[in-house]
Amino acid sequence: MVAEVLPPKGGAESTHAITRRAALLGAAAGSLVLAGRPAQAQTARPAEIKVGIATFLSGPSSVFGVPGRQAAEMLFEELNEAGGIGGVKARPIFVDEGPGVDHFVGEYRRLVQSENVQLIFAGISSADCLACAPLSDEMKRPTLLWDCGTQRIFEDGKYEYAFRTQANATPEVLSALLYLLKAKPDLRSLAVVNQDYAWGRDSWDIFRTGLQALKPGVRVAAELFPRFGATDFSTEITRLLALRPDVIFSTLWGGDLDAFIRQSADRRLFERSTFVLPLAESSLERVGKSLPNGHIIGARGDHWFLHPSPRDAALLSRFTENYRKRFNAYPIYSTHHMAQAVYAMKAGYEKAMAAKGGGWPTDAELAAAFRGLEFPSLTSSVRIREDGQGLENQIIGTSLHTDKYPFAVMTDMVVFPAETVTTPVGQKSLDWLKTLKPEIIQSLPQPVAYKP
């Protein structure tokens, strides 16, 4: 940037000064247009990068949301200690999703209009993500959907400023279904217990549609949808004990899942049916011995502190130990998803700055950098497709108790490559699932046993 040259104080500007000022201004203008390229405006480098982060900080879902916040605090500190992004430190500003969608929408607007955040991570609730994706375009603020699962966001809409840094419900649920059908080829009956809101209904639609395509004729014994935030599952468990389905499928999560596992164990439901719990990894440490051996569990992605084949074993081990020492708990998938958002933020800024010759990006330039971005996760890597959806591998296994941990771990683990279980760009999940053929089950990778 060329500073304006002012005439000498108290006197007329000389011809020489006028000529020199014109030359300098001409040079400044010329520097913005090189080799016939259009002028590229420069954006001032901020004093800090303010990042709004929505997560559950209250209510039963805080058992999942608070670890996400803890991971963010740790990772932002590490990022800043390493020099920040382009020499600029980042500061997280947390908001609570607990009070509901209307509260979240108000907080999103406040973060942009009052806090002037440069980036938003939102959120855990599928309902909140469905609300904030159009808001990101309205307010032209880059937004990373760091954890919500509904597949409808990028299948039903197109956005310039919203991107998901992890998978959606389709690969998360389909991977568990494929694992089940390989493990129990004689499956005859099934029941579902899901929360009565977007995530619970959508994930059941995905599972049921895939099941009908891959193994038609399985009887659905019961479809049970308790309210979100329920603490008493006695009615559902009583019915399941009477029906005795071969399999009980559930995408409950957070405090709801903890309560369902403990109450099912108390009434010995695990002895009657095989459970398929694609989100169970987040509850394993909290429920301890309540979840017995032999049930199918997942981690909503390629996340597991005992992953059998991490891309960078040292990175995973360092994150696990740092988190455990600081918070006295093992990291769960919400912490991994938060790490992916932080890594994507850093990679997105670096890509945008490189495209600008080191200059600081505008909101639009930063948003454009996320499309097609590939960045590391704690176990592999994630790529954001052209439609904004992240491609993330999935890991599914079977519960196993050992002498080393006071809770179940995964054994017989299968890692599903993202491309094989994710709906292709431009297609709707339910339509795509109907085209699947049973032959896909036989082509699954071989399971890997847990090794202490």
N, C-alpha and C positions, 0 to 999 in steps of 0.2 A: 504494500500500500504506500503511495507517495503522498507525503504531507503537502498541504497547500503552502505556497511561498507567498508571504505577505510583503507589501511595500515597506520601506524603512519608516519607523515610527516618526511622525511629525513632519514628513516631507513628501513630495511628489515621487511617484514611481519612475525610475529611469528607463530609457529605451532598452538598455541592456537587461534590466531586471524583468521587463515585460517579455522580452525575447526568451530569456532563460526560463521564466515561468511557463510560457507557451510550450517550450520544448519538453519540459518535465511533464506537463499535463498530457501532451501528445504521447510521450513515452508510456505514461500510465495507462492511457486508453489503449495504446497498441499492445501492451502486455496482456490485455484481456482477450485479444483475438490473435491467435497464433496459427500460422499455416492455414488460414481460411476457416478455422474452427469458430463456432459461436462463442461469445463472451460467457465466462463461467463465474458467477458471483461467488465471492468468498464469504464464508460464515465465520464469525468470531468464535474462537475456542473458548468454551465456558470455563468458569472457575471450578465447577464440579459437574458430574453427571448425576442428576437426580432421577432415581428409578422408583416408581410407585409399584408396590407389590401387594396383591390381594391374596389372602389366605385365611383359613379358619383359625381364629385366635380365641374363640369362645364356643361353648356348646360341645356336644359329644364328638363332633368332627374335628375338634381341636387336637385330638390325639394323633391326627394325621397332619393337620395344618401347622401346629407349633413346630414339629420337626422340620417342616419346610422352611419356616422362618429361621430356625436355628442354623440350618445349612446355609441360608442366604447370608446371615451375619458372619459366619465363619469364612465363606468364600469371598465376600466383599472385602473382608479384612486382608485375606491373602492376596487378592487382586491388587489392592491399594499398596500393600507392602512391596509388591513387585513393580510398582511404578504406575499402576492404573491403566488406563486406555489412552494411548497417545500422550502420555504424561499427565492425564487428567484423572483425578480420583473419583470414584463412584460412591454415592450415598443412597442406601435403600430407605424408603419411607413406607411403612407397613400400614395396611388397612384391613379391617376385620370383615370377612364374608358372613360371619355368623348371623347378623340381624336380617339377612334376606336380600332378594334381588333389588328391591327399590332402594334400600340403603346402599347397596353396592353401586348402583348406577349413579347415585348422588356423590359417592366417594370418587368414582371415576372422573366425573366432571370437576370435582374439587381439586383432584390431583393435577389435572391439566390446567384449569383456569386460575387456581390460587397458588398451588405449589410449583406450577410450571415445570413439571417433570418432563424429561426428554424421552422417557421410555416407560412402558407399563408392562408388568408381568401380571396376567390375570387368566384365570383363577382356577380354583379347584372345582367349584360347582358347575355342572353343565349348563344350568339355567343362567348363571352369571356370564358364562362365555357366550351363550347365544345372545345375551343382551349387549355385551361389550364389543362384539365384532363389528356391528354396524356403527357403534359409537366411535370406534377407531377411525373409520373413514370420515364420519361427520366432523370429528375434531382434528383429523389429520395428525394423529399421534401414533407412532409405531407401537404395536402391542404384541407381546409374545404370550400365547396361550400355553401356560407352562404345565398344566396338569389335567384340565377337564377332558372328559372322554367322548362326548357325543360326536358322532360322525356327521351329523347334519350341518355343521357349521360351513364346511367347504363343499359339501355336496348340494346344499340348498342355496348357497350364496357365493358371491365373488367379492373379495376385498383387496384393497391396495395396501392397507396398513396393518392387517392382522395376519399372524403366522403362528403355526403350532410347532413347538420344539420337541414334541414327542408323538407317539402314535395316537390313534383314536380307538373307539370301542370295537371296531370290526376286527383288526388283527388281534387285539387283546382277548376277545371272546372266541374268535375262530380258532386260534391256536389251542385254547383249552378244549374246544370241541374235538379237534383233530386228535389231540393227545388221548382224550377219553375214548374215542372210537377205535383207536389202535390198542389201547389197554383193555377195553371191554367190548370186544366185537359182538358179544351175545346180548348186548343191552336191549331190554324190552320195555322198560317203563321209567318215567322221569317226572320229577316235580320241580317247580321253581319257587324260590322265595327271594323277591327283589323289592327294593324300596319303590314307593309309589310316586315317582317323579321321572323327569326326562331320562336320566341315566338308567334307572331300573327298567323302564318300559322299553327303551331302545335296545339295551343289551339283551333282553329276552327276545325281542324280535329278531335280532341277529342270530342268536343261538338257535332259536326254533326254525328259522328259515334255512340255516346251514344244515341242521339235523334232518329236515325234510328232504333236502337235496342229496345228502350223503348216506342216510340210513332211513328211508321212509318206512313208516309202520310202527315206529316207537310210540308207545302210548303215553300221553301227557296226563299224569294222574291228578295233578293239581297245579293251579296258577295262583300263587299267594303274593299279595302286594301290601305289606304293612306300611304304615306311614313313615316318612323320613324322620329319623330321630327317635324311633321306637326303642323302648327299653325292655319291654315284656313280650316275648315270643311264645308264650305258653299255648295260645290258641293254635298257632301254626304248627308247633311241635306235636301237640296232641293229634292233630289231623294227619301229620306225616307218619307218626307212629302207627296209626290205624291203617293207612294206605300202603305202607311198606314199599315205596318205589325203589327200583334198583339204584337210581341216582338222584341226588338232590343238587340242583344247580343254583348258585347264588352269587350275585355280584354286589352283595352288601359290602359296606366298607366303613372304616372308622369305628366309632363307639357302637354302632348298630351291629357290625360284624362281630366285635368282641363279645357282646351280650349274647348273640345268637349261638356262637361257638360254645361259650360256657354253659348256657342253658341246655343246648343239645347234648353236651357231655354229661351233665347232671342226670338227664333222663335217658341216657344210653342210646340216643338216636344214631350216633356214629357206628354202632354195632349192627344197625338194621340196613343202612344205606351207605353207598359211596358218595362222598361230597365232592363237588367240583367247585372250587373257590378261586376264580381268577385273580382276586385281589388279596388273598390271604397273607402274602408276604408281609404286609404292613402290620398284621396283628400277631404274628407268631410269638414275638418276645413278650407281648402283653398277656397273651392267654396261656403261656407256659405249657404245661402238660395237658391242657384241656383238649387240644387237637391231637388225636392219636395217629399212629402210623397208617399208611396206605391210602390217604386221601389226596386228591389232585389239587395242587395249589399253583398259583401264578403270581407274577410280580408287576403286571401292567407295563411290560417292557423287558429290556435285556438287563434287569437289575437284580443283583444278588451279591452280597458281600463275600459269598463263597462260590462265585461264578467259576465254572469249569475251564473257561478259555477266554479270559479278558484280553483285550487288545494291549493294554499296558498294565501288567500285574502290579507293578510298583505304584502306579497312580491310584489304583483301586485300594491297595493296602494302606497307602498313606492317608487317603480320605477316610477310610474306615477307622483307622486308629486315632486320627485327629478328632473325628467326630465323637468317637466313643470316650476318649479321654476328657473331652470338653463337656459332654452332655450325659455321660454315664449310661449310654444306650447304643445299640447297634443302629446304623443308618437303615432306613426303610425307603420304599420307592419314591415317596414324596421328596426325600432329600436328594435322590438321584435326579428326579425331574427338575428340581430347583437348580442343581448343578448344570444340567443341560441348558437351562435358560441363561444362566450366567455365562457359560462357555459360548453360547450362540450370540449373546450380546457382544462379547469381546470380539468374536470372529466377524460379526456383522459390521461393527465400527471399523475394524481393521481393513475389511474389504472395501467399505465405502471410502475410507481415507486413501487407500491405495489407488482407487479409481480417480481420485481427485488430486493426485500428486502430493499427498500428505495434508491437504486442506481438510478442515473440519466439515462434516457433511450436514446438509439441511435435513429436516425431518423426512422429506420425500426421498432424498438420496440414501438415507439410512434404511428406510423401508424397502427401497428397491434392492439393496444389498442382501436382504434376507432371502429373497426369492432365488432358489437354486443353491443356497449356502450349504456347505458341508462342514461340520464341526465335530470335535470329539465328545464322546460321553465318557463316563467312568469305566465302561466295559467294552465299548466298540466305537461307533460313530453314528451320526444322524445326518440325513440330508433333507432339506426342506424342498419339496417339489414346487413346480411352477404354479400349482393351485394354492400354495400356502401350507399344505399338509406335510408334517414331518414323517419320514420313513425311519422306523425304529424296530430293531429285532425284538423278538419275544422269547422269554424263557418260561417253560412250564416243567414241573416236576411232581414228585410224590412225597408226602410227608414221612419223615423218619426221625426217631428219637435216638440220640447217642449220649455217651457219657460226657462229651465235651461241652455241650450247651444245655441250658435248662429249658429249652423249647425245641420244637421240631425244626429240622432243616430240610432242604430239598435233596432228594436223590433221584436217580433215573431221569436226569434233566435232559430236555430237548430244547435247543435253540432254533427258533424258526426265523429264517431270513425275512426281512421286512417285505421285500418285493413279492414273496410268495403268498402272503396272507393279508395284503393291503389292497383295498379296492382300487382299480386303475383310475387314473385321472379322467374326469368327465362321466364316470358311471356312478350309479346309486348302489349302495352296499347291498340292499335287499335284492335288487335285480341281478347283481353280479354273483351273489351267493347261490342263487337258483341255478347258475350254470356250472357249478362245481360237480366234479365226477368222483365217485368212490375211489378211483385209482389213486387219487392224491394221498390217501391214507397210507398206502403201501410205499410211497416214495419218501416218507418222513425220515429225517436223520435218526441215527441210532441213539438211544438214550445213554447218558453218561452217569455212572454211579457216583455218589458222594465219596470223596477220599479225604479222610482226616488229615 
